[in-house]
């Protein structure tokens, strides 16, 4: 009976440790996916900017030609009806692929730092679910993941702040549309936007602070778990 109890206690402790590992893996995965989605959004905006810049420089080029060539561009378009549509079509044909290439290149560059950690996380979860994690290295890898997640927290806070600002701006626009006819419409809309922004900034910061506390608590738990895990293996 004593022998069964001695075997049961390490097994129970191991199961609790593995359950905790799966929980922290899920939290880290959500953070990685969130950051990767935000970086893809950044790449998307960069692609849009690249496409817009093609149009911008194409139009500016016409003004430059007119300025230094005695209105040559304007005269050409007047003398050749429909050529302006051809020119705009050419700009469109150029801006779309440039924007797409910029987007795909930026997306690859922006997300590549997260890919190895995501693969590591998937590998650890697979080993855990297949009961192939009977080794201290899985706890060591988990601690590395937690440390790396802590390094991503400034980016997480920045994106959360941007989200709060976006909510405030949207609230301002909606309020401005509803009460634009009022003499105090714009000041009230601005006040509503600021209130919404401050509220969500507070909520996002509180959410991030909670994640920081959780990460620190998880790290302490796994540091202790690593020590007890090694003791059980050496006994």
N, C-alpha and C positions, 0 to 999 in steps of 0.2 A: 504493500500500500504506500509506503514511504517512497519507494522507487517510482511509482506512478506519479506521485505528487511532485517529486523532483523533476520528472520529465515534463509534467504539465505546466509548471511555472515558466521555464524557458520558452516553451512553445507559445504560451499565452503572451509573454512579453514580446516575442518575435512577431506574433500576429498584430499586436498593438503598434509595434514599430512600423510594420509594413503598411498598416492601415493609415498611419500618420503620413508615411511617405506618399501614398497615393493621393492623399488630400492636398499635400503641398505641391505635388506634381500638377494637379488640376489647376491650382491657383497660379502657378508659374506659367502653365500653358496659356491660361486666359490672358495673362499680362503680355506674353510674347505675341500672341495673336493680335491683341489690341495694338501693340506698338507696330507690328508689321502692317496692319491695316492703315494706321496713321501714316506710315512711311510711304505706302502705296498711294495714299491720297496726296501726299507731298509731291510724289512723282507725277501724278495726274495733273496737278496745278502747274508743275514745271513744264509739262508737255503742252498744256494750253498756252502758257506764256510764250513758249518757243513758236507755236503757230501764230499767235498774235503779233509777235515781233517780225515775222516774215511779212505779214500784211503791213505793219507799221513802216518798215524800211522800204517796202515796195511803194507805198504812197509817198513817203518822204523823198524817195528817189525821183518821183515825178516833179515834186516841187523844186528839187535841186536842178533837174534838167531845165525846167521853166526859168529858174533864176539865172542860170549861166548860159542858156542857149536861146534867149529871146522868145520865151513861151513856146518852144518847139513841141513839147509834149501835148499841150493844149491844142495847138494847130493840127498836130497829127491826128488826134482823136476826132477833131471836127471834120477834117478832110477824109477820114476813113470811118464812116459810121459802123458801129458794131465792134470796132477794135477795142473799145474800153471794156466790153464784155469779155473779149478774148483775153485781155490783160488781167482782168479780175479772176477769170477762170484759171489762168496760169498761176496766179498767186495762190489760189485755193488748192490747185494741184500740187503746189510746192509746199504750202504750209501744213497740209494734213499729214503727209508722210514724215516731214520734219518733226511735227508735234508727236506723232506716234513713236518715231525712233527715239526721241528724247525721253518719252514716257517709259518705254521698255528698258532703255539703258539706265535711266535713273532708278527705276523700280529694282532692277538687279543690284545696283550699287547700294541703294538705301537699305535693302533687306538682307544683304549677304551676311552681315554680322550676327543676325539672329538665327540663320539656318543651322550652323553647327550646334548651337545650344538646343534648338528644337529637335534636331536629330538625336542628340545626347539624351534629352528628356524622353523621347519615344523609345530609345533603346533601354533606358532604365525601367520604364513602365512595362515594357515587354518582358524583361528579365524578372520583374517583380510578379507579374501575373502568371508567368510560367514556372514560378517557384525556383528560379535559377539565381536567386539573389543571396544565397548563403555565403556572403563574403563581405568584409568590411569596406571594400572599395565602393559599394553602392552608396554608403553613407558619406564617404569622402566626395564622391561625385555630386551628391545632393548638396553638400555644403558649398561646393564650387558654384553650383547653380544658384543657390541663395545669395552668395556673394556677388555673382554677376547680375542677378536681379536687382540687388541694392545699387549697383552701378547704373542701372537703367532708370532709377527713380527720378533723377532730374528731368529726363525726357518725358517720363510719365506725368510729372507735375506740370511741365510746359504744355503738354497736350490737353490736360484737364483744364488749365487756365484758358487755353484757346477755346475750348468747348463752352466754358462759362461766358466768355466774351461773345461768342457766336449767338448763344441764347439771348444775351442782352440786346444784341444788335437786331435780331429777329423780332424780339418783343417791341423794340423801338419802332421798327418799320410797320409792324401790324397796328400798333397804337396810333402811329402817324396817319395811316390810311383811314382808320376809323374816325379820328377826331381832327382831321386836317382842316376842316371848315371852321373850327372853333378858334377864336383869337389866341387862346392859350394852348392850342392843340400841340404845337411843337415842343414847348417847354414841358407839358405834361407827358408827352411821348418820351422825351429825353429822360424825365424822372423815372418813368416806368422801366425804361431800358436799363438805367443805372441800378435800380432796385433788383431787377431780375439778374443782372450781371453779378451784383454783390452777393445775392443769395446763393447762386450756383457756384460762385467762387468759393464761398464758405463751405458749401456741401462737398465740392470736389477736393478742397484742401483737407477737410475732415476725413473724407474717404481715403485720400493718399496717406495721411498720418496714421490711420488705422492699419493700412497695408504695411507701413514701415514698422509699426509695433508688432504686427503679426510675424513679419520676417525676422525681427530680432528674437522674438519668442521661439520661433521654429528653429532658429540657429542654435539657441541655447539648448533646446530639447534634443536636437540631433547631435550636438557635441557630447551631451551626456549619454545619449543612446549609443554613440560610437564607442565610448569607453566601456559601457556595460556589454555591448555586443562583442567586443574583443575579449572581455573577461570570460564570457560564456564559451567562446571558441577555444580559449586556452585552458579552460577547466575540463 
